[in-house]
Every structure is written in structure tokens, then in C-alpha cells.
Amino acid sequence: MTGSAVRPAATLILLGLLGAAHPATAQETPENRLECPAGVIAGITIDNQSIYEEDGPQDGQSHGWVHRLAAWVANRVHIRTRKGVITSELLFRPGDCFDQLLLDESERSLRSLPFLAEADIRHAPADDGGVDVLVTTRDDWTLKLDVRPELDQGLRFAYLGGAEENFLGTGTLLGVYYRDQVEQRDAGVHLRNPRLARTRFDGAVSGGRTRTGSFFTESLSYPFVGEVGRWAFVESYSLREDIFPYATPEAGTSTYVSLPMQTRRAEVTVGRRFGSPGDLTVLAAGFSWERLRFDGFPDAVEVIPGFDYSARESADEAMIGAIAGQTAPRTIPRFHVVAGKRNIRFITRRGLDAVRAEQDVRVGTQALVTAATTFAGPELGVGGAERELRGSLSLFGGSAGERWLFNSEVHLEGGWLPGVEQPARSFRDILGEFDAYLYWQPRTGSRHTVVLGLSGAGGWDNTRPFQLTLGGPLGVRGYGRLDFPAARRLVVNLEDRITLDAPFSDVFDVGLAVFVDVGAGWKGDAPFGTDSGLRGAAGAGLRFAFPDGNRQVVRLDLAVPLEAGGLGNYHLRIGYDATSLLATLRDRQVQRSRGAGPSAVFLGTR
């Protein structure tokens, strides 16, 4: 099944879903009033506020001159979100029966939009006996310049970008960016609209240049809507010409081996949920297709010292031999199914990953299983292999008390080639990762949030390019991105996040963070893998959110290794919060080694 063959099926499914994307609005009548014990929604008022209040806060206190100046400038540069965009996010209409669950889910859905800083939905009795609903939102600052410098083997910029995340108030994102993170150097543009034609379809497209060629991605999805949505759909296609970087354990240096590769992927999946919110069964099925090529192997394999791609040189035979087992080309069409059980509810808390903002956090349990089989004569990269079976298991668990909150997530996947005998690998490309985070706030309204995190990742019998490293922003933060290559990794983080009453706190939020990271890596069968032993680092950083109440936090972290000479090997980074219970499993080093399969629309619903 080629990428072009996916599109007719996608079009048919899309047309069917579009017909269901605009539910009819109920009309208020004496009959439906009798059918609605909680009353009928008589009217909806949308109060779509800009970034800052200009007339003074509701408590009657006057704002400082900095706030007034920021409000005057920001509110005039910014184009306010259109009321129609907000209305399209609501799960209720005038004339519907009042249902508090639909109000709660609509409020959470609004808060998930990146161009809104706050959302609140309240109700009150109407004069005619119905219910009036007031929807209040406050915009985020959406014209953004994103600069993330790093002091890691010298000063460099890991990310440079500019974007308008709410173009003309429509929720459309338009942006350009340059990313340089060793495994990825992209210069591109991207466009996304999470509410195409005022529906719940999410459309996105991006394209640009990589180190070795070009990339292009497009997707059209209809995610499960909160806990009440019944249907989901995704269609996607991607092309990427790039390199896979294998870090080498050279003492005192950061060097990697560059393997050119080309990947094409396509997917069409449709899913359905059964049951009631808090007790849902998930079923989905679809097709995926993947083509992986290493046309430049072995002649194009190069050694890159540090981050200096201009100083590259040809790899020697030993280095080529170390990665040869992960360079077999393949073309794999798959049919996949997904089944799962979802018992999830959401609670709101302040001061977890955000500095002051309110966040929606999952509690409960979820289990999802996927199974896939190849068809139509796949090229599997193993002589004599005619079919591959692939499966995965995803588990989530979360709970909360008055002052603590716990989230954990596990994902395991792998493939099996039935009938293949040794020395060929019958089980292959096994990947696993897990995260567990415990948040504790000493008392209600405390300035401190203590976070204890445990994360692990690993690979076994990998025939696709695969390698982890212990260092970097998602590992032990006092070491570089290329330090300690391994097949398995385990990291423990302990962090105290402190909210500050800084000057101008009505303009932006400021906090501190002090942290300790401890971890270890094991070489396994990863190319150039090493046993790192126990490694540790400590550091501190500033946390910054603009405007005040924003859920997205920018961090400036300084970390040093806990070993001799550590102060001379510090790492300084600016980026977004790396430790977060709100982020689903998406370790970049694991993700780059995954094949095509069911989309996260089904493996982690929003």
C-alpha cells in the first residue's frame, strides 16, 4: 500500500465525518423543558478578553504603570480571538439540556488551546426558568520569538523561531523556525489550524530543509473530544531525508557518526469509543505504510566532531561495521487494530508545571493494546521473512490527594517475524519507556512544589537505527547531548519549584527551580554503547511565564556534574519545562526509532 493509495480511503472517511461534525442544535420547546430536569440552556454569552485588563482588576485595586503600559501595547498589537472560534469549541448550544459535564469538558478543551491563557465557564438561572451560560476567556500572547541558546560544547542556538499562533484571531498558527539539536537540523515553515472550517478537524502542514535533503509532513485529524467524544479519525503523510546520529564514547569529546536515511510514512485510522465518561472502551482500526532507505550506506557514513558539521570526515570500517546491522532497507504496509479501556477523569491544580496557572491533570487508569500485521508482499529487511506481526501495550495510572498528585505511564512495543530461524532475529525492534512523577505541595497556597520524577527507556534487538544517551536536557542535565551512549537509561529527578512575588507580577510570572538529577546508562546491544556508571548533576534555574497566568513556562537552567571538575563542565540551556506530568510519553530518542503505526490520537486522547 503506497502513500498515494492511502488518500482515497482517507477522503471517504473524511466526508463521512464531516457530515457528523456539525450536530444539529436543539430548539427550546415546552416538551424538551420537561425532558431536562436540570433545565434548558436559554442563552450563551461569550466574553472573549484580550491579553490584559485595561480598566483595573475586579478586586478594585489599581494596576501599576508597568501593567498599564504592557496592556496598552499588547492589546493593540494583538488581535483578539474571534467569538466564533470559541463557540465552535463548546459542546452545548442554546436549547440543549443543561449538563454540567459538558460545561466542564468544554472549559478543559478551551484551556488546551495554545492561544488561550485562561478559560472559565459559569452558569446562572435565567428569567424564563432556563439556564444562562457565561463563557469567559483570556488570550495568550501569540506573536512569539522563540530563542533557545545552549552552552554545550560552546555557545549555539538549539532553536530559533518566530510564529503567530492566532493569526487574525482564527486560531491558525503560522511560523518559521530553525532547529539544531544534533539529531535534527531543520529550517522550515509550519501551518496549523485546530478548527478547520469551524469544525473539530485539526489540519497541519510543514516543510523545509534538513542537513541532507528535505522534509514534508501533513495531517488531518479529528481527535476524540474530551471524555464525551465518540469518533476519532487521522490521516497523515510524511517524508524526511535526514541523518541518524550515533554518539561515540570518545573521552572528553562529543563526536557522532552520521548515517544518512530516508523515511516515508502514511496512515489512515478511524476509532470509536463506547460507554460513558469515566468508563470508556476504545476500538480503532486502520492502515499504515512505511518505506525506510539507506541509499548512501556505507560510502556516505561520516564522523562529525562535536557539533561542527563542516569538519566531517569519512567513517572507518570499524564504525561502519558497528551500525551495519541497523541499515537494512524495508517497505512495510500494515493493517492495525487498537483496543483499550479508559477510566479517566480530570482535576485542576495550580503551580505544578506552570508557575501560577491552573492546569488540567489526568487521574484514573487507561490500558491500550495495538496489534498489526503486514500484507501485500512487504520488504522486511530479513532474508526469507514474509510477514511481521507487531504489537504494543500502553498503560497509564494517576491519583491525587489534597496536597499531592501522582502520574505514571508505560509503553512497550516490538515485532515478531514468524518462521524466521536464528541467526536471523525473529523478535526485533523492541522499545520500552516509562515515566512516573510525584508532585507534593506542603500546604494549600504554598510557594513550593516538590517534584520527584523517575524515567526510563530502552531498546532490545533493534534492526532500525537506535541509540540513547544519558546526557542532555531530558536526561542528566549536567552533561551534553552526546554523553554516554547506551541501549538503556534510567534517570531520577528531584526538583523544588518556588513561586516568587517578583516585581510586576501582574505582567508576568516568575519562579525558581533547584534540582538534582541522578542516572545511569547500560550499553546493551546499541552501537557504540557504554556502561556509564552512576552519574549525577545539580543545578538551578529561572522559570518565566508571559503573560501572567500562562501555562507555558520558559526555563533558564544552569547545571553542573557532581564529579571532579564539574564546575568547569557546566551546561546552560533555555527551553521549556522538561519534567512534566502533563506530557505524554514522547522521548525524542525513542520516537526517532519507532516505525509507522497508530497515531497518538488513539494512544493518548485529549
C-alpha positions in Angstrom: 0.0 0.0 0.0 1.7 3.2 -1.1 1.2 6.7 0.3 -0.9 7.6 -2.7 -3.2 4.6 -2.1 -4.0 5.8 1.3 -5.6 9.1 0.2 -8.9 7.7 -1.5 -9.7 5.8 1.7 -9.0 8.9 3.8 -11.2 11.1 1.6 -14.2 8.7 2.0 -13.8 8.6 5.8 -13.3 12.3 5.9 -16.5 13.0 4.0 -18.5 10.8 6.4 -17.0 12.5 9.5 -17.6 16.0 8.1 -21.3 15.1 7.9 -21.2 14.4 11.7 -19.0 17.4 12.5 -22.0 19.9 12.8 -24.5 18.4 15.2 -28.0 19.9 14.9 -28.9 22.4 17.6 -32.0 21.5 19.6 -34.8 24.0 19.7 -36.2 25.1 23.1 -39.9 23.9 23.4 -42.2 23.1 26.3 -41.7 19.4 25.5 -37.9 19.4 25.9 -38.2 21.5 29.0 -40.0 18.5 30.6 -37.2 16.2 29.4 -34.4 18.3 31.0 -34.6 18.0 34.8 -31.7 20.5 35.2 -33.2 23.0 32.8 -32.6 24.1 29.3 -29.8 26.3 28.2 -31.5 29.6 27.4 -28.5 31.6 26.2 -24.8 31.7 25.9 -22.7 34.8 26.4 -19.1 34.8 25.1 -16.7 37.2 26.9 -13.5 36.9 24.8 -11.0 39.1 26.6 -7.7 40.3 25.3 -4.3 39.6 27.0 -4.5 42.2 29.8 -7.3 44.1 31.6 -7.1 47.8 31.0 -9.9 49.0 33.2 -8.5 47.7 36.5 -8.8 44.3 38.2 -12.2 43.1 39.5 -11.0 43.4 43.1 -10.9 47.2 42.7 -7.2 47.6 43.2 -5.3 49.7 40.7 -2.7 48.3 38.4 0.9 49.6 38.3 2.2 51.7 35.5 4.1 48.7 34.0 0.9 46.7 33.7 -0.9 49.6 32.2 1.8 50.2 29.6 2.0 46.4 28.8 -1.7 46.3 28.5 -1.9 49.3 26.2 0.8 47.9 23.9 0.0 44.2 23.9 -3.7 44.6 23.5 -3.3 46.9 20.5 -0.7 44.7 18.7 -2.7 41.5 19.5 -5.8 40.6 17.5 -8.4 39.1 19.9 -9.6 35.6 19.3 -12.9 35.6 17.4 -16.0 34.6 19.3 -16.9 32.1 16.6 -13.7 30.2 17.3 -14.6 29.9 21.0 -18.2 29.0 20.2 -17.0 26.2 17.9 -15.2 24.6 20.9 -18.3 24.4 23.1 -20.1 21.0 23.4 -23.5 22.6 24.0 -25.8 25.1 22.2 -28.9 27.2 23.2 -31.9 24.9 23.6 -29.8 21.9 24.8 -30.5 20.3 28.1 -28.1 21.7 30.8 -25.3 19.2 31.6 -22.5 20.2 34.0 -20.2 17.6 32.4 -20.5 19.3 29.0 -19.6 22.6 30.6 -16.6 21.1 32.4 -15.3 19.3 29.2 -15.8 22.5 27.1 -13.8 24.5 29.7 -11.0 22.0 29.7 -11.0 21.9 25.9 -10.7 25.7 25.7 -7.8 25.6 28.2 -6.0 23.1 25.9 -5.8 25.7 23.1 -2.4 27.2 22.9 -3.7 30.7 22.1 -5.8 31.0 25.3 -4.2 31.7 28.7 -7.4 31.2 30.7 -10.9 29.8 30.3 -13.9 29.8 32.6 -17.5 28.7 32.1 -20.2 29.5 34.6 -24.0 29.3 34.7 -26.9 31.1 36.4 -30.7 30.8 36.4 -32.4 32.5 33.5 -35.5 34.7 33.9 -37.7 32.2 32.0 -36.6 29.2 34.1 -33.8 28.0 32.0 -30.1 28.4 32.4 -27.8 31.2 31.1 -24.2 30.3 30.5 -21.2 32.7 30.6 -18.0 31.7 28.8 -15.0 33.9 29.7 -11.6 33.5 28.0 -8.4 35.5 28.1 -6.0 35.4 25.2 -2.3 34.4 25.5 0.4 36.4 23.8 0.7 34.7 20.5 3.2 36.7 18.4 6.3 34.9 19.6 10.0 35.0 19.1 11.5 31.7 20.4 15.3 31.7 21.1 16.9 28.8 22.9 20.7 29.2 23.3 22.8 26.4 24.8 26.2 26.3 26.3 27.1 22.8 25.3 30.5 22.4 23.6 30.4 26.1 23.0 27.5 28.6 22.6 25.0 27.6 19.9 21.3 28.1 19.3 19.3 24.9 19.7 16.2 26.6 18.4 15.3 29.9 16.6 11.8 30.6 15.6 9.0 33.1 15.1 5.3 32.4 15.0 1.9 33.9 15.2 -0.2 31.3 17.0 -3.6 33.0 16.5 -3.5 34.6 13.0 -6.2 37.2 12.7 -7.9 35.7 15.8 -8.8 32.5 14.0 -6.6 30.1 16.0 -4.3 29.5 13.0 -0.6 29.0 13.6 1.9 30.4 11.1 5.6 30.1 11.8 9.2 29.7 10.6 11.9 28.0 12.6 15.5 26.7 12.7 16.2 23.7 14.9 19.7 22.4 15.7 19.7 19.6 18.2 22.4 17.2 16.9 19.9 14.6 15.6 17.9 17.3 13.8 18.9 20.4 11.9 15.8 21.8 10.2 14.9 25.1 8.6 11.2 25.1 7.8 7.8 26.6 7.9 4.6 25.3 9.5 0.9 25.9 9.4 -1.8 24.6 11.7 -5.4 25.2 12.3 -7.1 23.2 15.1 -10.6 24.2 14.0 -10.8 23.8 10.2 -13.9 25.5 8.9 -15.2 25.8 12.5 -15.2 22.0 12.9 -13.1 19.9 15.2 -10.8 18.8 12.4 -7.2 19.6 13.1 -5.1 20.3 10.0 -1.4 20.8 9.9 1.3 21.0 7.2 5.1 21.7 7.5 8.1 21.6 5.2 11.6 22.7 4.7 15.2 21.6 4.6 17.3 19.2 6.7 21.0 18.5 6.8 20.9 16.2 3.8 17.7 16.9 1.9 14.1 18.0 2.6 11.1 17.2 4.8 7.4 17.5 4.4 4.5 16.5 6.7 0.8 16.9 6.6 -2.0 15.6 8.8 -5.8 15.8 9.1 -7.2 14.5 12.4 -10.5 14.5 14.3 -9.4 13.7 17.9 -11.7 12.2 20.5 -13.4 15.2 22.1 -12.6 15.2 25.8 -14.4 12.4 27.6 -17.6 12.7 25.6 -16.5 12.3 22.0 -17.4 9.1 20.3 -15.4 9.2 17.0 -11.8 9.9 16.0 -10.0 9.9 12.7 -6.5 10.6 11.5 -4.8 10.8 8.0 -1.2 11.7 7.8 1.8 11.5 5.4 5.4 12.4 5.9 8.7 12.4 4.0 12.0 13.0 5.6 15.6 12.9 4.3 18.0 13.3 7.2 20.8 11.7 9.2 20.7 9.4 12.3 23.5 10.5 14.7 25.3 7.8 16.7 27.2 9.3 19.6 30.6 7.7 20.2 32.2 7.3 23.7 35.3 9.4 23.0 36.7 10.6 26.3 36.4 14.4 26.7 34.9 15.0 23.3 31.4 14.9 21.7 31.6 13.0 18.4 29.0 11.3 16.4 28.7 9.0 13.4 26.3 10.3 10.8 24.1 7.8 8.9 22.0 9.2 6.0 18.5 7.8 5.8 15.2 8.5 4.0 11.8 7.8 5.6 8.3 7.9 4.1 5.2 7.2 6.2 1.4 7.3 5.8 -1.5 6.4 8.0 -5.3 6.2 8.0 -7.1 5.2 11.2 -10.6 5.6 12.5 -11.8 4.9 16.0 -14.9 4.6 18.2 -15.5 4.8 21.9 -18.3 3.1 23.8 -19.6 3.6 27.3 -19.9 6.6 29.5 -17.3 9.3 30.6 -15.1 7.7 33.2 -15.8 4.2 31.9 -15.0 4.0 28.1 -14.0 1.3 25.8 -11.8 2.3 22.8 -11.7 0.4 19.5 -9.9 1.6 16.3 -8.6 0.1 13.1 -6.6 1.4 10.1 -3.7 1.1 7.7 -0.1 2.3 7.8 2.7 2.3 5.3 6.4 2.9 5.7 9.5 2.9 3.5 13.0 3.2 5.0 16.1 3.6 2.9 19.8 4.0 3.4 20.9 4.7 -0.1 24.2 6.3 0.9 25.4 3.4 3.0 28.3 2.8 3.5 30.1 5.5 1.5 28.1 8.4 2.9 28.7 7.5 6.6 30.7 10.3 8.2 32.2 11.2 11.6 31.2 14.6 13.0 33.4 16.1 15.7 31.3 18.0 18.3 28.6 20.0 16.6 30.8 21.1 13.7 29.3 19.5 10.6 31.8 21.4 8.4 34.7 19.3 9.9 33.2 15.9 9.0 35.3 13.1 7.7 34.7 9.6 6.3 34.0 6.8 8.9 36.4 3.9 9.1 35.5 0.2 8.6 35.0 -0.4 12.4 32.5 2.4 12.7 30.6 1.2 9.6 30.6 -2.3 10.9 29.1 -1.2 14.2 26.0 0.2 12.6 25.6 -2.1 9.7 23.0 -4.3 11.5 20.6 -1.3 11.6 20.7 -0.4 7.9 18.5 -2.9 6.2 16.0 -1.2 3.8 12.4 -2.1 4.2 8.9 -1.3 2.8 6.1 -2.3 5.2 2.4 -2.0 4.7 0.4 -2.9 7.9 -3.2 -3.3 9.0 -3.6 -2.4 12.7 -6.2 -2.5 15.4 -6.4 -0.8 18.7 -8.4 -1.9 21.8 -8.4 -0.4 25.2 -10.2 0.6 28.4 -10.2 4.2 29.7 -11.3 5.2 33.2 -10.1 8.7 33.3 -11.3 11.9 35.0 -9.6 15.3 35.2 -8.9 17.6 38.2 -7.4 21.1 38.2 -4.4 22.2 40.2 -2.2 25.3 40.3 1.5 25.7 40.5 2.6 22.2 39.2 4.3 22.7 35.9 3.0 26.2 35.4 4.2 28.9 37.8 0.8 30.1 38.9 -1.7 28.9 36.2 -4.4 26.4 36.6 -3.8 23.0 34.9 -5.9 20.0 34.0 -4.4 16.7 35.2 -5.5 13.2 34.5 -6.3 10.8 37.3 -7.6 7.2 36.9 -6.4 4.4 34.7 -6.0 3.6 31.0 -4.8 0.5 29.1 -4.4 0.3 25.3 -3.3 -2.6 23.2 -2.4 -2.5 19.5 -1.8 -5.4 17.1 -0.6 -5.1 13.5 0.2 -7.5 10.6 1.9 -6.9 7.3 0.3 -7.6 3.9 0.8 -7.2 0.2 4.4 -8.6 -0.1 6.4 -6.4 2.4 10.1 -5.9 2.2 11.1 -6.7 5.8 14.9 -6.4 5.7 15.5 -10.0 6.7 16.1 -12.7 4.1 13.3 -15.3 4.0 10.9 -13.3 6.1 7.4 -13.0 4.6 5.4 -11.4 7.4 5.8 -9.4 10.5 3.5 -9.2 13.5 3.8 -6.1 15.7 2.2 -5.2 18.9 2.3 -2.6 21.7 1.0 -2.1 25.2 0.3 1.3 26.8 -0.6 1.8 30.5 -1.4 4.9 32.5 -2.2 5.4 36.2 -2.8 8.5 38.1 -4.1 9.5 41.5 -4.3 12.6 43.7 -4.7 13.7 47.3 -5.3 17.1 48.9 -1.6 18.1 48.6 -0.1 15.5 46.3 -0.5 14.2 42.8 0.9 11.1 41.0 1.0 10.2 37.3 2.7 7.2 35.7 2.8 5.9 32.1 4.4 2.8 30.5 4.7 1.9 26.8 6.2 -1.3 25.3 6.3 -2.4 21.7 8.0 -4.9 19.5 7.9 -7.0 16.3 8.0 -10.8 15.6 8.9 -12.5 12.3 7.1 -15.9 12.4 9.0 -18.8 10.9 12.4 -17.0 10.9 15.2 -19.1 12.4 18.4 -17.9 14.1 20.9 -16.4 13.5 18.3 -14.0 12.0 16.3 -12.1 14.6 12.8 -13.4 15.0 12.0 -10.8 17.7 13.2 -7.4 16.9 12.9 -3.6 17.4 11.7 -3.9 21.0 11.3 -0.4 22.6 10.2 0.5 26.1 9.8 3.6 28.1 8.1 4.8 31.3 7.6 7.9 33.4 6.4 8.4 36.9 6.0 11.8 38.6 5.0 12.6 42.2 4.1 16.3 43.0 3.8 17.5 46.6 2.8 20.9 47.9 3.4 21.3 51.6 0.1 23.2 52.2 -2.6 25.0 50.3 -1.3 28.1 48.6 2.3 27.1 49.2 5.0 28.7 47.1 6.8 25.4 46.9 6.1 22.4 44.6 8.4 19.4 45.1 8.6 17.1 42.1 10.1 13.6 42.2 10.5 12.0 38.8 11.6 8.6 37.6 12.0 7.9 33.9 13.5 5.1 31.9 13.9 4.0 28.3 15.5 1.1 26.5 15.8 -0.9 23.3 16.5 -4.6 22.5 17.4 -6.3 19.2 17.0 -3.2 17.2 17.3 -3.5 13.4 16.3 0.1 12.9 18.7 2.9 13.8 18.6 3.2 17.6 20.7 4.6 20.4 20.1 6.5 23.6 22.3 8.9 25.6 22.3 9.6 29.3 23.2 13.3 29.0 21.1 16.2 27.7 18.0 18.2 28.7 15.8 15.0 29.1 18.5 13.0 31.0 21.1 14.1 33.5 21.1 17.8 32.7 24.8 18.5 33.7 26.1 16.6 30.7 25.9 17.1 27.0 23.5 15.6 24.5 26.1 13.2 23.2 27.5 12.0 26.5 27.3 8.3 27.5 25.6 6.4 24.6 23.6 3.4 25.7 20.8 1.0 25.0 19.0 1.5 28.3 18.7 4.6 30.5 17.3 5.3 34.0 17.1 8.8 35.5 15.8 10.1 38.8 15.0 13.9 39.1 14.3 15.8 42.4 13.2 19.4 42.0 11.8 22.2 44.2 9.9 24.8 42.2 9.4 28.1 44.0 6.9 30.8 43.0 8.2 34.3 43.6 6.3 37.5 44.3 8.5 39.4 41.9 8.0 43.0 40.8 5.4 43.3 38.0 3.8 40.0 38.9 0.6 41.3 37.3 2.5 41.3 33.9 4.4 38.0 34.1 5.0 35.1 36.5 8.5 34.3 37.8 9.8 31.3 39.7 12.9 29.5 40.8 13.9 25.8 40.5 16.6 23.9 42.2 17.2 20.3 41.1 19.3 17.2 41.3 19.5 14.5 38.6 20.9 11.0 39.1 21.0 8.4 36.4 22.8 5.5 34.7 23.1 4.0 31.2 23.8 0.5 30.1 25.4 -0.4 26.7 23.2 -3.4 25.8 23.5 -4.0 22.0 23.3 -0.4 20.9 26.1 0.7 18.6 29.0 2.4 20.5 27.1 1.8 23.8 28.9 2.1 27.1 28.1 1.4 30.8 28.1 4.9 32.2 28.1 4.0 35.9 26.1 6.2 38.3 26.2 9.9 37.2 24.7 12.9 38.9 24.3 16.6 38.3 22.8 19.6 40.3 21.5 22.9 39.1 19.2 25.8 39.5 17.2 27.9 37.1 14.7 30.7 36.5 11.1 29.9 35.4 9.2 32.6 33.4 5.7 32.7 32.1 4.3 35.6 30.0 1.7 36.9 30.3 0.8 36.2 33.9 -1.2 33.0 34.3 0.3 31.4 31.2 0.6 27.6 31.4 3.7 27.5 29.1 6.9 28.0 31.1 10.2 29.1 29.7 13.2 27.9 31.8 16.8 29.0 32.0 18.8 26.2 33.7 22.4 26.0 34.8 23.6 22.5 35.7 27.0 21.1 36.7 28.1 17.4 37.0 28.6 16.1 40.5 32.2 15.0 40.0 35.7 16.3 39.9 35.9 19.3 37.5 32.2 19.7 37.4 32.2 23.4 37.7 34.3 23.6 34.5 31.8 21.5 32.6 28.6 23.4 33.3 25.7 23.4 30.8 23.4 26.4 30.3 20.1 26.0 28.5 17.0 27.9 27.7 14.0 25.9 26.9 10.5 24.7 28.0 9.9 22.6 31.1 11.4 19.2 30.5 9.9 17.5 33.6 6.2 17.4 33.3 3.4 15.0 34.2 1.2 16.7 31.5 3.4 15.5 28.6 2.6 12.0 27.3 5.5 9.7 26.5 7.4 11.2 23.7 11.1 10.7 24.4 12.7 12.1 21.2 15.4 9.4 21.2 12.9 6.6 21.4 10.5 8.3 19.0 13.0 8.6 16.2 13.4 4.8 16.2 9.7 3.9 16.0 8.1 2.7 12.9 4.8 3.7 11.4 1.7 2.8 13.5 -1.5 4.0 15.1 -1.4 7.8 15.8 -1.3 9.3 19.3 -4.9 10.4 18.6 -5.8 6.9 19.8 -2.9 6.1 22.1 -3.4 9.3 24.2 -6.7 11.1 23.9 -7.1 14.8 24.8 
